[in-house]
Amino acid sequence: MRRLMLAAVLVAAPAFAQTPDGQEEISVLPEGPGQEEVFYGCSACHNTAVIRRSRLSREQWDGLMDWMVEKHGMTPLEPADRQVIVDYLARHFGPSQQRPGWRNPFLN
């Protein structure tokens, strides 16, 4: 079920900030410290739509890093890189940026 929901999110992603061959550009993510690390690190495995639509706390983003290592074989991040990435995600895609009444469908 979660795979189907993830697939639906990725398919429904808006088609903006793409190269002519349909690849995302870094400008899909907000500028700031960590933008490059997040874009190049995360889009190596998945589209950034799942990031842009998630509104997780810093603790949830941090825990997600462990989950991706354990469940998906992601190479563990160096502590300094992990901090930069988690800080960026929490700052730009944290709960405070949620729309009123919005609920993350990936959380129980």
C-alpha positions in Angstrom: 0.0 0.0 0.0 2.8 2.5 0.9 4.5 1.7 -2.4 1.3 2.6 -4.3 1.0 5.8 -2.3 4.6 6.7 -3.0 4.2 5.9 -6.7 1.1 8.2 -6.8 3.1 11.0 -5.3 5.9 10.7 -7.7 3.6 10.4 -10.7 1.6 13.4 -9.6 4.6 15.6 -9.2 4.4 18.9 -11.0 6.5 19.1 -14.2 8.6 22.2 -13.5 12.3 23.0 -13.3 13.2 20.2 -15.6 15.8 19.9 -18.3 14.6 19.2 -21.9 15.1 15.5 -21.3 12.7 15.6 -18.3 15.3 15.5 -15.5 14.8 17.7 -12.5 16.9 20.7 -11.9 18.3 21.8 -8.6 16.0 24.8 -8.7 13.1 22.6 -7.6 14.5 22.9 -4.1 14.7 26.1 -2.1 18.1 27.8 -2.1 20.2 27.6 1.0 22.9 25.7 2.8 22.4 22.0 2.0 20.4 22.4 -1.2 23.1 20.8 -3.3 23.7 17.9 -0.8 20.0 17.2 -0.7 19.4 17.5 -4.5 22.4 15.4 -5.6 22.3 12.9 -2.7 18.5 12.3 -2.7 17.7 12.4 -6.4 20.3 9.7 -7.0 17.6 7.3 -5.8 14.2 9.1 -6.0 12.5 12.1 -7.4 12.5 15.2 -5.1 8.6 15.3 -5.2 8.5 13.0 -2.2 10.8 15.4 -0.3 8.9 18.5 -1.4 5.5 17.0 -0.3 6.7 15.7 3.1 6.5 17.8 6.2 8.5 16.0 8.8 10.1 17.2 12.0 13.9 17.3 12.3 13.7 14.1 14.4 11.6 12.4 11.7 13.9 13.5 8.9 16.9 12.2 10.9 15.1 8.9 11.6 14.3 8.6 7.9 18.0 8.5 7.2 18.4 5.4 9.4 15.3 3.8 7.7 16.7 4.4 4.2 20.0 2.8 5.3 18.3 -0.2 6.9 15.5 -0.8 4.4 16.9 0.5 1.1 20.6 0.0 1.4 21.5 3.7 1.3 25.1 4.3 2.1 25.3 5.8 5.6 26.1 9.5 5.6 29.1 11.0 7.3 27.9 12.8 10.5 28.7 16.3 9.1 26.9 15.6 5.8 23.9 14.1 7.6 23.6 17.2 9.8 23.7 19.5 6.8 21.0 17.4 5.0 18.7 17.0 8.0 19.0 20.7 8.9 18.1 21.7 5.3 15.1 19.3 5.2 13.8 20.4 8.6 14.2 24.1 7.7 12.5 23.9 4.3 10.2 20.9 4.6 9.3 20.8 8.3 5.9 20.8 10.0 5.8 24.6 10.3 5.5 24.8 6.5 2.3 22.7 6.4 -1.0 24.0 5.1 -3.8 24.1 7.6 -5.6 20.7 7.8 -2.8 19.0 5.8 -1.9 15.5 6.9 1.2 13.5 5.7 -0.2 10.3 4.1 3.0 8.5 4.9 2.8 8.8 8.6 0.6 6.6 10.8 
